[in-house]
Amino acid sequence: SLGCFSNNELKKRLSKRSAKPPAPIVSRSTSRTTGTVPSSSSKRENTTITLDDSFIRQQALAAVWLFQQHQNGSLLPFDRSTSVQYPLPSSTKKKKYPRSSSSRPRSLSSDSLPQPHHLINQDLKVDNLETKHFVLVHGGGFGAWCWYKTIALLKEGGFEVDAVDLTGSGIHSCDTNSIASLAQYVKPLTDFLEKLGDGEKVILVGHDIGGACVSYAMELYPSKVSKAIFIAAAMLASGQSTLDMFSQQTGLNDLMQCAQIFLYANGKDHPPTAIDLDKTLLKDFMFNQSPAKDVALASVSMRPIPFAPVTEKLSLSKANYGSIQRFYIKTQEDFAIPVPLQEAMINSDPPQQVFQMKGSDHSPFFSKPQALHRILVEISEIQSKQV
């Protein structure tokens, strides 16, 4: 209420108040007023009362000052902080201090830094691209589920994305052991491409043996594929099979051989029908840089790899397969398809451009999803040309 008075009125009222005799002392023991001379303990109580009066006067003056500042329109804005805010010296007004009182430096985690896809998508106009449609093809044992991070990032950037489950993979109901050819294995992908409208093109992305599936589709539907991207994938030459490619790494990676479990649905006197992977070796073999949650997802989702498609040799022509731009993404910490094997495929039939992903295992969609996204977007912006 003192804030309603001017400075002169306030001083008068405060001087009148100080001229009054001391208030009667209240005894704590009897709760009655007395007129006797206060004892030493009572003097201490009276001293406390005097200090309280001084504090009240200071508070009253502060209230008057705040009221005047409000009237003049120069009142400082209120802060959510409970601390008192004082005007800063002119030399320090431009400085910004962190609100946290912790002296520990903040962790530069991916959550505290600007995310690469945010920076990329900021200026990208996907409608100006030749195609904004990605089709993702998983590798052996995987399914469309493995692309969940990549799908989310691309869709956030305005791209259209489809991830297929190859025959006997993911949620496809076919028994893996019954797959007898590469054509049967790739049928969900070729069916998808066949249904595309006239003039509609997509960017095919293949991982692992999904690279051979992409190559097969490129040969059949060259007019519907704008670009092909091979991620740590089997990028085969004509007349070569995926098994031929893997046989080149004999001595390069004994871990892969230890992880393979051949299945013989038709009996041991017949060729294998599928290849399973030892789940206890998945972390070291394929996910040595991936988060534990993604390793757990893979361990309960991966299915056997059909054996027949792995042994089938591709027939690729320059007119069809060779007319499409190819890009290769190398995974530097890959124990499934080691870098020397990736480089051997690249040197055998060089693509238009090679990208390297440092710190990525065989599954960059798990271990380096944002870096992978950045490369995919960059490739989508490259102008197509007749190869």
N, C-alpha and C positions, 0 to 999 in steps of 0.2 A: 504493500500500500504506500510505502514511502516513495516509491518511484513516481507517484502522482504529484509530488511537490517540487518546486523549484529549489535551487541550491540555497538561496537565502532563507526560504521557509524551513528547509530541512535543518539548517544550522540553528535557527531559533528554537525549533522543537527539541533538537538534541541538547542545546545549552540549558533549556528549561528542565529537561530530564536529568542532566548531570547536577543541577542545583538542588534537587530534592534530597531529603535525608535518606540514608541507607534503608533499604527495605528491612523489615523485621526478620530476624533469623529464625528459621524453622528448625526445631530440634528433631533429629532423626529418631531419637529414642522415644519422645513423648508426642511428637507431631503437634505441639502447641507453641504459640508465639510467646516470647518473653521480652521484657524491657531491660533485663540485666545486662551488664557488660559481658561481651562474649569472651569465652575462654579461648585458649590457643587453637583448639580444634575449630572453634567457631570462626576465628579469624581466617583460617585456611578456607573455610567455606565462603566467607565474604570476599576473599581474594579471588576465588573462582567466579563469583558473581560479577566482580568488576571486569575480569577477563572476558566473560560472556558478553557484557555490555559493549566492550571495545570491539569484539568480533561482530556484534550486531551492527555497530556504526559503520564498520568497514563494508559489511554486506549491503547496507542501505546506500552508501555512496556508490558502490558498484552498480546497484540497481538503477540509481539516478543516471549514471553514465551510460548504461545500456539503453535507458529510455531515450536519452538525448540523441544517442547514435541512431536509434530507430527512427526518431523524428526527422533527423537529417538525411536518412536514407543511406547511411554509410556503415550500417551494422554488418559485421562479418557474417558470412553464411555459416549456418550450424553444420557441424560435422558429426557423423555417426559415432565417432570415437568418444569415449568418456573423458579423455584428457582435456585440459584447458588449452585453448588456442590463443597464442599471443602474436601480435604483429611481428614479422621477421625483419631483421635489418635488410637494407636495400641490397647488400652484397650477397645475401643468401636467398633472396626471394625466388630466384630461378632454379634453385636446387630442388630436387625431388627426393624424398626419403621414403624408403619402403615402410609399409604399415606394420609389417611383422617385426617383432622385437628379437627374433631369433638371429644369432650371429652366424648360423650355419649356412653356407652357400646353397642356393637352390640347385637341385639336380637337373641337368640338361637332358631330361628324358624326352622321348618322342611326344609325350603328352604336353610338355611345357614349351615345345618349339613349334613354330609354324610348320604345318604338315606339307610335304612336297606336293601332294595332290591339290591342296588348297591354292598353292602358288601357281601350279600348272593350269588348273581349271579357271583361274581368275580371268585370263585374257583369251582363252581358247574358245573359238566359235565353231562348234562341231558341225553346224549346218553348212559351213563352207568347205568341209572336207569331201573328198571323193566318196568316202563311205564312213559312217560312224558306227557301223555294225561289226562287233567282234563275235566270233564263234570260237569257243574254247574247247580244246580236245585234250582230255586227261591222258596220263601215262598208264603203264601196266600196273594193274592192281588197284588203281585209284578209280574215282568216279567224278561226276560233276560236282560233288560236294567239296572237293579239294580246292575249288576256285572261289570259295565264298567271299574271301577278302577282296580278291581281284574284281569280282562281280560288283560288290558294293562300291568300290572306288571308281570303277568305270561308269556305273550308272549315276553316281553322284556328279560326275563330270558331264553328263548329258549324252553318254554313249548308249547304244542298244547292245545288249549282251545276251548271248545264248551259250549255255554249256550243255554238251550232250553226254549222255551215258552210252558208251559203246556197248555192243552186245555182251551180255554176261557181266557187266560192270555196274557199280553203283546200285541203283534200285531196279535195273533191268532184270527181268525174271528168268532169263535163259540160264541154263546150267553151263558154266564155263567149260566143263569137260566135253560138251557136245559141239563146240565151235570147231568147224573143220577147214575154214579158209579165211583169208584176209578180207575178202568181199563180205562174208557173213559178219565178221567182227566190226567192220566199218559201216555196215548198212544204216544204222541210225544217223550217221553223218551224211552219207550220200542221199538218203531220203530227205534230209533237211535241205540240202543244196538243191535237189531236184524241184522242191516246192517253192523255191524263191521265184519272185516275179521277174518278168523280162527286164533286163537292164539293171537288176539289183545285184550288187556285189557286197562281199563280206571280207573281213580280214580273218584268216584262219590262224589259230595259235595252237601249236602242238607241243606237248611235254613228253619226254621220255620216248617210249615206243609210239606215243601219239603222233610223233613226227612222221613215222612211216605211214600212218593213217592219213595225215594231212597231205603227204606226197601222193598217195593213191587217189585222194579226192581232187587234187590239183590236175592230175592227168585226165580225169573224167569230166570235170567241169571248169575248164580254164576261164571261161567267160564270166563265171560267177565268183571268182576269187580275185580280189584286188591285190592283196599281199599275203605272204605266208611267213609266220614267225616261228622259229624253232627254239624252244627253251630247254637247254640241256637235253636235246632230243636226237633221235635217230634221223639224221639227214642223209639219206642213202643215195648212192649212185644207181643208175639203171643196171639191173642184173644182180643187185646185192640184196640180201635179206637182213633183218634185224639181228638174227643169230650170227650172220657173218660179221656184222659190225661188233657185236659183243665179244666174238672170238678173238678180235684184235687186241683185247686188253688182257690176254693171258699173261700173268705175272705182274700186271699193273695193280690189281686189286683182288687179293685173296678173300677179303671180307665178303665180296659179292658171292663168290662161290660157296662160302660157308652159309650164307643166308638163304640160298636157294633150296627149295624142297620140291622135287619132281613128283607129280601125281600120275598114277597109272590107272585110270578108270577102266581101261580095256585089258588090264593085266600086264604083268611085267614083261611078257613076251611080245608086247606091242610098244610102239613109241609112246612117250609121255603125252598126256592129254592136257596138262596144265602145270604151271609152276607157282608154288606158294612161297611165301617169304616167312622166315623165322621171326615171329613178333618180338622175341627178346633181343634181336639185333637191329630192329628198325631204327632206334635212336642213333646208333653208331653208323649205320649203313646209309640211311636216307635223310635223317632229320637231325644231323649233328649240330646244326645251328638254329633249329626251330624251337618255338616255345613248347613247354611241357603239355599245355592244353591241346595243341595241334597234334602232338605225338600221340596223345591219348585218343583223340578223334580218329586218327589214322589206324591205330591199333585195333579199333572195334569196327572200322568201316571198310578196310581194304579186303579185296577178294582175290582169289587166284588169277593168274595171267594165263589166257589160253595159249597153248603151245604151237598149234598149227600156223596161226598168223605170223608168229615170230620166225618161222622157217621159210616162209614164202618170199620168193624173190620178186622185186618190183620191176615193172616194165615202164620206163619213163621216157618220153619223147621231148625233143627240144621245142617242137611246135606247141605242145600243150604245157607240160610241166615247166619247160624252160622259158616260157613266155611270161612267167609270173615273177615279180620281185620277191626275193627271199632275204630274210634277216635272221641272224643267229645270235642268241644270248648265252654267253658262257657263264657258268657258275663256278667260281674259283675255289670253293671249299667242298667240292662234290666228290663223294666217295663211291657213288653208284656208277656214274659215267665220268671218270677222272678227266682233268683238263687235257692231258696228252691225247686221249681218245677223241675228245671234242675237237681239238685242233686238227687231228688227222682227218676227220670228216670235213672240216672247213677247208682244209688245203686240197682235199680231193676234188671238191666242186664248190669253189668259193661263192658265197652269197654276195649280195650287194653291199652289206655292211654287217660288222660284228660288234656286239656290245658286251662289256664285261661287268659282272656283278660281284664285287668284292664282298667277302663275308657271307656269301650265300651257299647253302648246301644244295643238295639235289632238288629241293622243293622250295624255290624262291617265293612261291605264293604263300608259304608259311613263314619262312625266315626273313624275307625282304620284300614284303608286299608293296610297300610304297615305292621302293626303288624300281621294282618290276613295273608298277603302274606308270611311273615316269617314263620308262623306256617305251612301253606300249603306246603311250600318248605321243611321244616323239616320233615313233615310226608311223603312226597314223597321219602325221602332218607332212611326211615326205611325199613329194609329188610323184605320182606314178609315171612310169615311162616304159616304152617297149624294150624288153630285155633281149 
